[in-house]
Amino acid sequence: MATPIALFPSSFTPFTVQTQSSPPVSIYGIKSSDSSSSLPPLLLLHGYPESHIIWHLIAPKLTSHYSVVIMDLRGYGASSKPANNTELYAKSHMAQDCIAVMDSLGYANRPFYVCAHDRGARVAHKLLVDHPTRVRKAILLDICPTLAMYNSPDPEFPKAYFHWYFLIQPYPLPETLINGAPRQLIEMFLGVGKHPIFHKDALEEYVKCMEDKDYVHATCQDYRASATHDLDEAREDLDKGRLIQSPIRVLVGKKGVVSRLFDVEKEWRNVTADGVPVEVEHIDAGHYIPEQVPDTVVSNILDFLK
């Protein structure tokens, strides 16, 4: 499945990096410059149910400041979609994909910045914990730690995030239902009728992704992993004192569920080492921050990731 980069300037070039051999996993992405650039590297990670396309309003405004790398998470977009084994979608594996991509592109042993949304921000959380010397700073968009969210006692949370509990149901229930109406599901998840914030070409790319049965299965596996392997990993990290060691800034949409139902700063401080800066800003947006308020994201990147 080839993903076009028409929404990005021609200065962005595609890449494919094999990050795992058994089973083989290749990660697709685009980048703004080569590793010989003196600009600091910045990795951008997308969320569900989207792809690297979410950064099309942001990445072009960053190329004079950073060497920008944008990748499709495993299971998403044009990256590999290994089947059957849910463990392959544990965030530890997806974080390792990020390291393999950055190493392959010429940034081996070099620290880099991260800005990540939704599922990508969950990968970024594990990246921060597992590879603390590689991430200088990170901006996380509209999430709390996965363990804290699944442990929420508020009955409003499963009502608002019903898809978390739908997508983790055993194969093939969610896959069958999604495959029956992929466009309608995308429009429902993205709130297309209520929030016309998505570029029509970007929206069509998301629809094409959801029309791919392998994408549907892989993204369900991603959520199944979050409810099992990721929770086990998160508990083990906390038990062993493995905490975030790099400064983070969390942008939370005031109109979203995370802002309304969670003490965001408290939850992130709970998983961050003492003395490490944790900044939280509640911004005028919903959940899909990169496409709703791209200029706000750009200004925060330029302000914080330096």
C-alpha positions in Angstrom: 0.0 0.0 0.0 1.8 3.1 -1.2 1.0 6.4 0.5 1.3 9.6 -1.6 3.0 12.6 -0.2 1.1 15.1 -2.4 0.1 17.1 0.7 3.8 17.8 1.5 6.3 20.0 -0.4 8.6 18.2 -2.9 11.5 18.8 -0.5 10.1 15.8 1.5 11.3 12.5 0.3 10.0 9.0 1.1 11.9 6.2 2.9 11.3 2.6 4.0 13.3 1.1 6.8 13.2 -2.6 7.8 13.1 -2.5 11.6 12.6 -6.2 12.4 13.5 -9.4 10.6 11.3 -12.1 12.1 8.6 -11.5 11.2 9.8 -8.8 8.8 8.6 -5.3 9.6 9.2 -2.2 7.5 8.4 1.3 8.4 7.4 3.9 5.8 7.8 7.6 6.2 9.0 10.8 4.7 11.8 13.1 5.7 12.8 16.7 5.0 16.6 16.4 4.8 19.5 14.0 5.2 21.6 13.3 8.3 24.4 15.6 7.2 22.1 18.5 8.0 23.2 20.6 11.0 19.6 21.0 12.0 18.4 18.9 15.0 16.3 15.9 14.2 12.6 15.9 15.1 10.4 12.8 14.9 6.7 13.2 14.4 4.3 10.4 15.3 0.6 10.2 14.4 -2.5 8.7 16.0 -5.6 6.6 15.2 -7.3 6.3 12.8 -4.9 8.2 10.7 -1.3 8.1 9.3 1.7 10.4 8.9 -0.6 12.7 6.8 -1.8 14.4 10.0 1.4 16.5 10.0 0.9 18.1 6.5 0.0 21.5 8.0 2.8 21.4 10.5 5.9 19.8 9.0 6.5 22.3 6.2 6.7 25.1 8.7 9.5 23.3 10.6 12.1 22.5 8.0 14.2 25.6 8.5 14.6 24.6 12.2 14.7 20.8 12.2 15.5 17.8 10.1 11.9 16.4 10.2 11.2 12.7 10.1 7.6 11.5 9.9 6.7 7.8 10.0 3.7 5.6 9.8 3.5 3.5 13.0 3.7 -0.3 12.4 0.2 -1.4 11.5 -0.7 2.0 10.0 -0.5 3.7 6.6 2.1 2.2 4.4 4.1 0.5 7.1 4.0 -3.3 7.7 1.0 -4.8 9.3 2.1 -8.1 11.0 -0.9 -10.3 11.7 -2.0 -12.7 14.4 0.5 -11.9 17.2 -0.9 -9.1 19.4 2.4 -8.8 21.2 4.0 -7.4 18.0 2.0 -4.2 18.7 3.3 -3.7 22.2 4.6 -0.1 22.5 8.0 -1.4 23.4 8.3 -2.9 19.8 6.8 0.3 18.3 9.3 2.4 20.2 12.1 0.2 18.9 10.8 0.9 15.4 11.4 4.6 16.1 15.0 4.0 17.2 15.7 1.7 14.1 14.3 4.4 11.8 16.3 7.2 13.3 19.5 5.0 13.3 18.9 4.0 9.7 18.5 7.6 8.6 21.8 8.6 10.0 21.0 9.7 13.5 22.5 6.7 15.3 23.5 7.5 18.9 22.2 11.1 18.4 19.4 12.4 20.6 16.4 13.7 18.8 13.1 15.6 19.6 9.7 14.0 19.4 6.2 15.5 18.9 3.4 12.8 19.0 -0.4 12.6 18.9 -2.8 10.0 20.3 -1.4 6.5 19.7 1.9 8.0 18.6 2.1 9.7 21.9 1.7 6.4 23.7 4.6 5.1 21.6 6.5 8.2 22.5 5.9 7.6 26.2 7.5 4.1 25.9 10.3 5.6 23.8 11.0 8.0 26.6 11.1 5.2 29.2 13.0 2.6 27.2 15.5 4.9 25.4 16.0 7.9 27.8 19.3 9.0 26.3 17.9 9.3 22.8 15.0 11.7 23.4 16.0 15.2 24.3 12.5 16.5 24.9 9.0 15.5 23.8 5.6 17.1 23.2 2.7 14.8 23.7 -0.7 15.7 22.3 -4.0 15.0 24.1 -3.3 11.9 26.2 -2.7 10.7 29.7 -0.7 7.6 30.4 -2.4 4.5 29.2 -2.4 2.8 32.6 -4.0 5.8 34.2 -6.7 6.0 31.6 -7.6 2.3 31.8 -7.7 2.6 35.6 -10.1 5.5 35.6 -13.0 5.0 38.0 -15.1 7.6 36.2 -18.0 5.9 34.3 -17.9 8.8 31.8 -14.6 7.5 30.5 -15.7 4.3 28.9 -18.7 6.1 27.5 -16.6 8.7 25.8 -13.8 6.3 24.7 -16.0 3.4 23.8 -13.8 2.6 20.8 -11.0 1.5 23.2 -13.3 -1.3 24.4 -14.8 -2.1 21.0 -11.5 -2.4 19.2 -10.0 -4.8 21.8 -12.8 -7.4 21.4 -11.6 -10.8 20.0 -11.0 -11.2 16.3 -13.0 -11.0 14.1 -15.8 -9.0 15.7 -14.5 -5.4 15.4 -12.8 -6.2 12.1 -16.0 -7.6 10.6 -18.1 -4.6 11.6 -15.5 -2.0 10.5 -14.9 -3.7 7.2 -18.7 -3.4 6.5 -18.6 0.4 6.6 -15.1 1.8 6.6 -16.0 5.3 5.4 -18.8 5.7 7.8 -16.6 4.6 10.7 -13.9 7.1 9.8 -16.4 9.9 9.5 -17.9 8.9 12.9 -14.5 8.7 14.7 -13.3 12.0 13.2 -16.6 13.8 13.7 -16.5 14.9 10.1 -20.0 16.3 10.2 -19.5 18.2 13.4 -15.9 19.3 13.0 -15.0 20.0 9.3 -11.3 20.4 10.1 -9.8 17.8 7.8 -8.4 18.6 4.4 -10.4 16.6 1.9 -7.4 14.9 0.5 -6.2 13.9 3.9 -9.6 12.6 4.8 -9.6 10.5 1.6 -6.2 9.0 2.6 -7.7 8.0 6.0 -10.6 6.4 4.3 -8.3 4.4 1.9 -6.4 3.2 5.0 -9.6 2.0 6.7 -10.7 0.3 3.5 -7.6 -1.9 3.8 -8.5 -5.0 5.8 -4.9 -5.5 6.9 -4.9 -1.9 8.3 -8.2 -2.6 10.2 -6.8 -5.8 11.7 -3.5 -4.3 12.6 -5.0 -1.2 14.3 -7.3 -3.5 16.3 -4.2 -5.4 17.3 -2.6 -2.1 18.4 -5.5 -1.5 20.8 -5.6 -5.1 22.0 -1.9 -4.8 22.9 -2.6 -1.6 24.8 -5.1 -3.4 27.0 -2.8 -6.3 27.7 1.0 -6.1 26.9 1.2 -2.3 27.3 -0.5 -2.4 30.7 1.9 -5.1 31.8 4.9 -3.1 30.6 3.6 0.0 32.3 3.2 -1.7 35.6 6.6 -3.3 35.4 8.2 0.1 34.5 6.6 1.7 37.6 7.6 -1.3 39.8 11.2 -1.0 38.7 11.3 2.8 38.9 11.7 3.2 35.1 10.3 6.7 34.6 10.5 9.5 32.0 13.9 11.2 32.2 13.4 13.9 29.6 11.4 17.2 29.8 7.9 16.9 28.4 5.2 19.3 27.4 1.6 18.0 27.1 -0.9 19.9 25.1 -4.5 19.0 25.9 -7.6 20.0 24.1 -10.0 21.9 26.4 -12.9 20.5 24.4 -11.7 16.9 24.7 -12.3 14.0 27.1 -8.7 14.0 28.6 -9.0 17.5 29.8 -12.4 17.0 31.2 -11.9 13.7 33.0 -8.2 13.6 34.1 -5.8 15.6 36.2 -3.3 15.6 33.4 -0.4 17.2 35.2 -0.7 14.8 38.1 -0.8 11.7 35.9 2.3 12.7 33.9 4.2 13.6 37.0 3.4 10.2 38.4 5.4 8.6 35.6 8.2 11.2 35.4 11.3 11.2 37.5 11.6 13.8 40.2 13.0 17.1 39.0 12.3 16.5 35.4 10.1 19.3 33.9 6.5 18.4 33.1 4.5 21.2 31.5 0.8 20.9 30.7 -1.1 23.4 28.6 -4.9 23.2 28.0 -5.4 24.7 24.5 -8.5 25.8 22.6 -9.0 22.6 20.6 -10.6 19.1 20.6 -8.7 15.9 20.2 -7.4 16.2 16.7 -4.9 19.0 17.6 -2.5 18.7 14.7 -5.2 19.4 12.1 -7.4 21.7 14.2 -4.8 24.1 15.5 -1.6 23.5 13.6 -0.1 26.9 14.3 -0.4 26.3 18.0 1.5 23.0 17.6 4.2 24.7 15.5 4.6 27.5 18.1 4.9 25.0 20.9 7.5 23.0 19.0 9.6 26.0 18.3 9.3 27.2 21.9 9.9 24.0 23.7 12.0 21.7 21.5 15.2 23.7 21.6 
